[in-house]
């Protein structure tokens, strides 16, 4: 009886072991090895930092055998690159940098932070000079590159020469030039470990030929953030936004122009918010700017709400941009394009009554009762009423004649009584009758 119980226990134990082995195996092979491929493409910045950090942690939690960063970048923000480097160095999973096209500028430190570096045929690495080029920036950046390279057992001086043009290494780089290496030269100098042409070849070299390849793709949010954060996209979105708002004031009714304008500004701020460039303060300031412009349109004043609205909008755009340089470049391009398109709209589009509140568009035709001051210079002392708000210029009815007049700076509401106090050439200066 005892032997029978022992036999049954042995059978149950064997079944448990085989069951565990079966469920540990995956559908692609006979083991649980997996290699996670994470793309590092485009501009290095906060969106890339968030994406790489999240996916490296995800791979670690899923028990990845190795993490491969597939790199193709011209560089970007140094601060983001340094944070990505720290994440890679602390990954607790074997990491491999696979330079598929290029690893330039900030991409260099991401590459050398990995334990192993492989490069595709025709790829390059180097040219890691900072912008702006100052002795302080270069010294700090080159020091970071040296430290990471030495931690991974690579020649720190060769890596630093990619950032500091004052470094001279006989037979490698002469003074005054930045080091940039082809794949074969990088292997020769120990910057890279091997040249591989495919993932299969890479996994063979890693000793994981049958491991499951887990390909990570960029999320929609990251793709949007990277797209909108570029100077070209920012300029185009701002242009559509500005022109859409003006067109909405110019063309009667709320329609396509206003909707496109709102969507363009929404995309600009949403993308930069996802990219980590913008905070809620910039978005709130932009909304305040729009409200102030609406106050100026619907409740005419001294121009202060309108000026404040424009200032708030421009400030919010600067706050939401990656840098002051990008903000100014995007605004300059968008302003030029907007002026051209708005000129076309003003010239050919039908008029909205609210647009006439922003600009003085009344024509002084004799058929409508206007007269030329040169025809009558005995106007001083005559009285009339303001046909439009005077802020300080506008239109008045003086004894049955419509005239273009201007105050000495004070604001006069529509239908208030006025008096001509001075005539200077073509200028009729009036004051409000108290």
C-alpha positions in Angstrom: 0.0 0.0 0.0 2.8 2.3 0.9 4.6 1.5 -2.4 1.5 2.2 -4.3 1.1 5.7 -2.7 4.8 6.4 -3.4 4.2 5.4 -7.1 1.2 7.7 -7.4 3.1 10.6 -5.8 5.9 10.1 -8.3 3.5 10.1 -11.2 1.9 13.3 -10.0 5.3 14.9 -9.6 6.4 14.0 -13.1 3.1 15.3 -14.5 3.7 18.6 -12.6 7.3 18.9 -13.9 6.3 18.2 -17.5 3.3 20.6 -17.3 5.5 23.3 -16.0 8.0 22.7 -18.8 5.2 22.7 -21.4 3.7 26.0 -20.3 7.2 27.5 -20.0 7.8 26.8 -23.7 6.4 29.3 -26.2 4.7 28.8 -29.5 7.8 29.8 -31.5 10.4 27.4 -30.1 11.6 25.1 -27.4 12.6 27.7 -24.7 11.5 30.9 -23.1 14.2 33.1 -24.5 13.0 36.4 -26.0 14.8 39.4 -27.5 13.0 42.7 -27.3 13.7 45.2 -30.2 13.0 48.8 -29.2 13.3 51.5 -32.0 15.3 54.6 -31.1 14.5 56.7 -34.2 14.2 60.4 -34.9 14.9 63.3 -32.5 16.2 62.5 -29.1 13.9 64.3 -26.6 11.4 63.8 -23.8 9.0 61.6 -25.9 11.9 59.2 -26.7 13.0 59.2 -23.1 9.5 58.2 -21.9 9.1 55.6 -24.6 12.5 53.9 -24.1 12.2 54.0 -20.3 8.8 52.4 -20.4 9.7 49.7 -22.8 13.0 48.7 -21.1 11.1 48.3 -17.8 8.4 46.3 -19.6 11.0 44.0 -21.2 12.7 43.5 -17.8 9.4 42.6 -16.2 8.7 40.1 -18.9 12.0 38.3 -18.4 13.7 39.3 -21.7 16.9 37.6 -22.5 18.2 40.7 -24.2 17.1 44.2 -25.2 18.2 45.5 -28.6 17.9 49.2 -29.2 17.7 49.7 -33.0 19.2 53.2 -33.4 18.8 55.7 -36.3 19.0 59.3 -35.1 20.7 62.6 -35.9 20.6 63.4 -32.2 18.6 65.9 -30.2 18.5 67.1 -26.6 21.5 66.3 -24.5 19.6 66.2 -21.2 17.2 63.6 -22.6 20.1 61.5 -24.0 21.8 61.5 -20.6 18.6 60.3 -18.9 18.2 57.5 -21.5 21.8 56.5 -20.9 21.1 56.2 -17.2 18.1 54.0 -17.9 20.1 51.7 -20.1 23.0 51.5 -17.6 20.6 50.5 -14.9 18.5 48.1 -17.1 19.5 44.8 -15.3 19.0 43.1 -18.6 21.7 42.5 -21.3 21.5 45.5 -23.7 22.7 45.7 -27.3 22.8 48.8 -29.5 22.2 48.0 -33.1 23.1 51.1 -35.3 20.9 50.5 -38.4 21.7 53.8 -40.2 23.3 56.4 -38.0 24.0 57.3 -34.3 25.0 60.9 -34.4 25.2 63.6 -31.7 23.1 62.6 -28.7 22.7 59.2 -30.3 26.4 58.4 -29.5 25.9 58.2 -25.7 22.7 56.1 -26.1 24.7 53.7 -28.3 27.8 53.3 -26.0 25.6 52.9 -22.9 24.7 49.4 -24.1 26.9 46.5 -23.2 27.4 45.5 -26.8 27.4 47.6 -30.0 26.7 46.2 -33.4 26.4 48.2 -36.7 24.7 47.6 -40.0 26.8 47.8 -43.2 26.9 51.4 -44.3 26.0 52.9 -40.9 27.9 55.6 -39.1 28.5 56.9 -35.5 30.0 60.1 -34.3 29.7 63.9 -34.8 28.5 64.5 -31.2 29.3 68.2 -30.9 26.9 70.2 -28.7 24.9 73.3 -29.7 25.8 76.0 -28.7 29.5 75.2 -29.0 31.0 76.6 -25.8 34.0 75.4 -23.9 31.9 74.7 -20.8 29.3 72.6 -22.7 31.9 70.6 -24.7 33.9 69.9 -21.6 30.9 68.6 -19.6 29.5 66.6 -22.6 32.9 65.1 -23.4 33.3 64.1 -19.8 30.0 62.3 -19.8 30.9 60.4 -23.0 34.3 59.4 -21.5 32.7 58.1 -18.3 30.1 56.0 -20.0 32.6 54.6 -22.6 35.0 53.6 -19.8 32.2 52.0 -17.8 31.5 49.8 -20.8 35.2 49.0 -21.4 35.6 51.2 -24.5 38.3 53.9 -25.3 37.0 57.0 -23.7 39.3 59.3 -25.6 38.1 58.0 -29.0 34.5 58.5 -27.9 35.2 62.0 -26.6 36.9 62.9 -29.9 33.4 62.6 -31.4 32.4 65.7 -29.4 35.5 67.7 -28.9 37.3 68.9 -32.0 40.4 69.9 -29.9 41.2 66.2 -29.3 43.9 64.8 -31.5 44.6 61.0 -31.8 47.4 60.1 -34.2 46.1 57.8 -36.9 42.5 58.3 -35.9 41.6 62.0 -36.0 43.5 65.3 -36.4 42.9 68.4 -34.3 40.1 70.7 -35.4 37.9 67.9 -36.7 35.1 65.8 -35.2 35.4 62.1 -35.3 32.8 60.2 -37.3 33.2 56.5 -38.0 32.0 54.0 -40.5 30.9 50.6 -39.3 34.1 48.9 -40.3 36.3 51.6 -38.8 34.2 51.5 -35.6 34.8 47.8 -35.2 38.5 48.3 -36.0 38.8 50.9 -33.2 36.7 48.9 -30.7 33.8 51.3 -30.7 31.6 48.6 -32.1 31.8 44.8 -31.6 30.5 43.5 -34.9 28.9 44.3 -38.2 25.6 42.5 -38.7 23.1 42.6 -41.6 19.9 41.3 -40.0 18.2 40.4 -36.7 18.8 36.7 -37.4 22.5 37.3 -37.7 22.5 39.4 -34.6 20.7 36.7 -32.6 23.1 34.0 -33.9 26.0 36.2 -32.6 24.3 36.7 -29.3 23.8 32.9 -28.9 20.0 33.3 -29.0 19.3 31.9 -32.5 15.9 30.4 -31.5 14.8 33.2 -29.2 11.5 34.9 -29.9 11.8 38.4 -31.4 9.5 40.8 -29.7 9.2 44.0 -31.9 8.1 47.1 -30.0 6.4 49.8 -32.0 6.0 53.5 -31.2 2.7 54.5 -29.8 0.4 57.0 -31.6 1.1 59.5 -28.8 4.9 59.3 -29.3 4.6 59.6 -33.1 2.3 62.6 -32.7 4.7 64.2 -30.2 7.7 63.7 -32.4 5.9 65.0 -35.5 4.4 68.1 -33.9 7.6 69.0 -32.0 9.5 69.5 -35.3 10.1 73.1 -36.4 8.4 72.5 -39.8 5.3 71.0 -38.4 5.1 73.6 -35.7 5.3 76.5 -38.2 2.6 74.9 -40.4 0.2 74.3 -37.5 0.7 77.9 -36.2 0.1 79.3 -39.7 -3.1 77.3 -40.2 -4.2 78.4 -36.7 -3.6 82.1 -37.2 -5.1 82.2 -40.7 -8.1 80.1 -39.5 -8.9 82.6 -36.7 -8.6 85.6 -39.0 -10.7 84.0 -41.7 -13.4 83.2 -39.2 -13.6 86.9 -38.3 -13.5 87.8 -41.9 -16.0 85.3 -43.3 -19.6 85.3 -42.0 -20.7 82.4 -39.8 -18.7 79.8 -37.9 -17.4 77.1 -40.2 -14.4 75.3 -41.6 -11.9 78.1 -41.1 -12.5 78.4 -37.4 -12.6 74.7 -36.9 -9.3 74.2 -38.7 -7.7 77.0 -36.7 -8.8 75.5 -33.4 -7.7 72.0 -34.4 -4.3 73.3 -35.5 -3.6 75.1 -32.2 -4.9 72.0 -30.3 -2.5 69.8 -32.2 0.4 72.2 -31.6 -0.2 72.3 -27.8 -1.2 68.6 -27.5 1.9 67.4 -29.3 4.3 69.6 -27.3 2.5 68.6 -24.1 3.1 64.9 -25.0 6.7 65.8 -25.9 7.3 67.3 -22.5 8.0 70.8 -23.9 4.7 72.4 -22.8 3.0 72.5 -19.5 -0.6 73.3 -18.6 0.5 76.9 -17.8 1.2 77.5 -21.5 -2.2 76.1 -22.5 -4.1 78.2 -19.9 -2.2 81.3 -21.1 -3.2 80.6 -24.7 -6.9 80.2 -23.7 -6.7 83.5 -21.8 -5.2 85.2 -24.9 -8.1 83.9 -27.0 -10.7 85.2 -24.5 -9.0 88.6 -24.5 -9.2 88.8 -28.3 -12.9 87.9 -28.2 -13.4 90.7 -25.6 -11.8 93.1 -28.0 -14.0 92.0 -30.9 -17.3 92.0 -29.1 -16.8 94.7 -26.5 -14.8 97.4 -28.1 -12.3 99.1 -25.7 -9.1 101.0 -25.9 -7.2 98.1 -27.6 -5.7 96.9 -24.3 -7.6 93.5 -24.3 -6.5 92.9 -27.9 -2.9 93.8 -27.2 -2.9 91.6 -24.1 -4.5 88.7 -26.0 -1.8 88.8 -28.7 0.9 89.0 -26.1 -0.5 86.1 -24.2 -0.8 83.9 -27.3 2.7 84.6 -28.4 4.1 84.0 -24.9 2.2 80.7 -24.7 3.7 79.5 -28.0 7.2 80.3 -26.8 6.5 78.5 -23.5 5.2 75.4 -25.4 8.2 75.2 -27.8 11.3 73.0 -27.3 13.6 76.1 -27.2 13.6 79.8 -27.7 15.3 79.3 -31.0 12.7 76.9 -32.3 9.9 79.2 -31.0 11.3 82.2 -32.9 11.9 80.2 -36.0 8.4 78.7 -36.1 6.8 82.1 -35.3 8.8 83.9 -38.0 7.9 81.3 -40.7 4.2 81.2 -39.6 4.0 85.0 -39.5 5.3 85.4 -43.1 3.0 82.7 -44.4 0.1 84.1 -42.4 0.5 87.7 -43.7 0.5 86.5 -47.3 -2.6 84.3 -46.8 -4.5 86.9 -44.7 -3.8 89.6 -47.4 -5.4 87.3 -50.0 -8.4 86.8 -47.6 -8.8 90.5 -46.9 -8.7 91.3 -50.6 -11.0 88.6 -52.0 -13.2 87.1 -49.2 -16.6 88.5 -48.2 -16.7 90.6 -45.0 -18.0 89.7 -41.6 -19.3 92.6 -39.4 -17.0 91.6 -36.6 -13.9 91.9 -38.7 -14.8 95.6 -39.3 -14.6 96.2 -35.6 -10.9 95.2 -35.7 -10.0 97.4 -38.7 -11.3 100.7 -40.1 -12.6 99.6 -43.5 -15.1 102.4 -44.2 -14.7 104.1 -47.6 -15.4 107.8 -47.9 -17.4 108.0 -51.0 -19.1 111.3 -52.0 -22.2 109.3 -52.9 -22.6 108.4 -49.3 -22.2 111.9 -48.0 -18.4 112.2 -47.4 -16.6 115.4 -48.2 -13.0 116.3 -48.5 -11.7 118.7 -45.8 -9.9 120.7 -48.5 -13.4 121.5 -49.8 -14.4 123.1 -46.5 -11.9 124.3 -43.9 -14.4 126.1 -41.7 -15.2 123.0 -39.7 -13.9 124.0 -36.3 -16.6 124.2 -33.7 -19.1 122.2 -35.6 -20.8 119.3 -33.8 -22.1 115.9 -34.7 -22.2 112.3 -33.4 -19.8 109.3 -33.6 -21.1 106.8 -36.2 -18.5 104.2 -35.1 -16.5 103.9 -31.9 -13.6 106.3 -31.9 -10.5 104.5 -30.6 -9.1 107.0 -31.3 -10.0 107.1 -35.0 -13.3 106.3 -36.6 -16.3 107.8 -38.5 -18.5 110.7 -37.5 -21.6 112.5 -38.9 -21.0 116.2 -38.8 -24.1 118.1 -39.7 -25.2 115.4 -42.1 -21.7 114.8 -43.6 -19.8 111.5 -42.8 -16.2 112.2 -42.0 -13.1 110.3 -41.0 -12.1 111.8 -37.6 -9.7 111.2 -34.8 -9.7 112.1 -31.1 -6.7 113.3 -29.0 -6.4 109.8 -27.6 -9.6 109.4 -25.6 -12.2 106.7 -26.4 -15.6 107.9 -27.7 -18.5 105.4 -27.9 -20.8 105.1 -30.8 -23.6 107.7 -30.9 -21.9 110.1 -28.4 -21.8 113.7 -29.3 -18.6 115.3 -30.5 -17.2 118.6 -31.6 -14.4 119.5 -34.1 -11.6 121.4 -32.3 -8.8 121.4 -34.8 -8.1 120.7 -38.5 -4.6 119.7 -39.5 -4.3 119.1 -43.2 -6.3 115.9 -43.8 -6.9 115.3 -40.1 -10.1 116.3 -38.3 -9.5 116.3 -34.6 -12.6 116.0 -32.3 -13.5 115.9 -28.7 -16.4 114.4 -26.8 -19.1 116.9 -25.7 -19.6 116.4 -22.0 
